[in-house]
C-alpha cells in the first residue's frame, strides 16, 4: 500500500485511485461513527469492518467507492441502527 498526497491523485494508477477513494471513505465513516456514537476508534472500526456496507465498499463491482462518504454513511446507518 502506498499513501498518496491528494495532489498526486492524477498520477495514480486506476487501482491506486480506487484504493485512495475507499480509504478516504473509511476514514470519514470512522469519524462519523465516533462522533455520532461517542465510541472509541477501535469500536468504530470494528462496527464498520463487520458491516455489509464495508463489504460492498471494498467490492469494486459495486462501485460504492465512487459515492460520497455521507451517502455511504447513510447506508451504514440504515444497516446498523
C-alpha positions as CSV (number, residue, x, y, z in Angstrom):
1,X,0.0,0.0,0.0
2,X,1.3,3.4,-0.9
3,X,0.0,6.6,0.8
4,X,-0.6,9.3,-1.8
5,X,-0.8,13.0,-1.4
6,X,-4.1,14.5,-2.6
7,X,-2.2,16.5,-5.2
8,X,-0.7,13.3,-6.6
9,X,-4.1,11.9,-7.5
10,X,-3.9,12.5,-11.2
11,X,-0.6,10.5,-11.4
12,X,-2.0,7.4,-9.6
13,X,-2.9,4.2,-11.4
14,X,-6.6,3.3,-11.6
15,X,-6.2,0.8,-8.8
16,X,-4.4,3.3,-6.6
17,X,-7.2,5.8,-7.3
18,X,-9.8,3.2,-6.2
19,X,-7.8,2.4,-3.1
20,X,-7.5,6.1,-2.3
21,X,-11.2,6.6,-2.5
22,X,-12.0,3.5,-0.4
23,X,-9.5,4.6,2.3
24,X,-10.9,8.1,2.3
25,X,-14.4,6.9,2.8
26,X,-13.3,4.5,5.5
27,X,-11.6,7.4,7.3
28,X,-14.7,9.6,7.0
29,X,-17.1,6.8,8.1
30,X,-15.0,6.1,11.1
31,X,-15.1,9.7,12.1
32,X,-18.9,9.9,11.7
33,X,-19.4,6.7,13.7
34,X,-17.2,8.1,16.6
35,X,-18.9,11.4,16.7
36,X,-22.5,10.0,16.4
37,X,-22.0,7.2,18.9
38,X,-19.3,8.5,21.3
39,X,-17.2,5.4,20.9
40,X,-13.5,4.7,20.5
41,X,-11.7,4.4,17.2
42,X,-11.3,0.6,17.8
43,X,-15.0,0.2,18.4
44,X,-15.9,2.3,15.4
45,X,-13.6,0.3,13.1
46,X,-15.0,-3.0,14.4
47,X,-18.5,-1.8,13.7
48,X,-17.5,-0.7,10.2
49,X,-15.4,-3.7,9.3
50,X,-18.2,-6.1,10.3
51,X,-20.8,-4.4,8.2
52,X,-22.3,-5.4,4.9
53,X,-21.7,-1.8,3.7
54,X,-18.0,-2.2,4.2
55,X,-18.1,-5.4,2.2
56,X,-19.9,-3.6,-0.6
57,X,-17.4,-0.7,-0.3
58,X,-14.4,-2.9,-0.9
59,X,-16.1,-4.8,-3.7
60,X,-15.1,-3.0,-6.9
61,X,-18.1,-4.4,-8.8
62,X,-20.5,-2.3,-6.7
63,X,-18.6,0.9,-7.3
64,X,-19.8,2.2,-4.0
65,X,-16.4,3.8,-3.6
66,X,-17.4,6.5,-6.1
67,X,-20.2,7.7,-3.8
68,X,-19.7,10.4,-1.2
69,X,-18.8,9.4,2.3
70,X,-22.0,10.9,3.6
71,X,-24.1,8.8,1.2
72,X,-22.2,5.7,2.2
73,X,-22.7,6.6,5.9
74,X,-26.5,6.9,5.3
75,X,-26.4,3.3,4.0
76,X,-24.4,2.2,7.0
77,X,-26.8,3.9,9.4
78,X,-29.7,2.0,7.8
79,X,-27.8,-1.2,8.3
80,X,-26.7,-0.8,11.9
81,X,-29.4,1.3,13.6
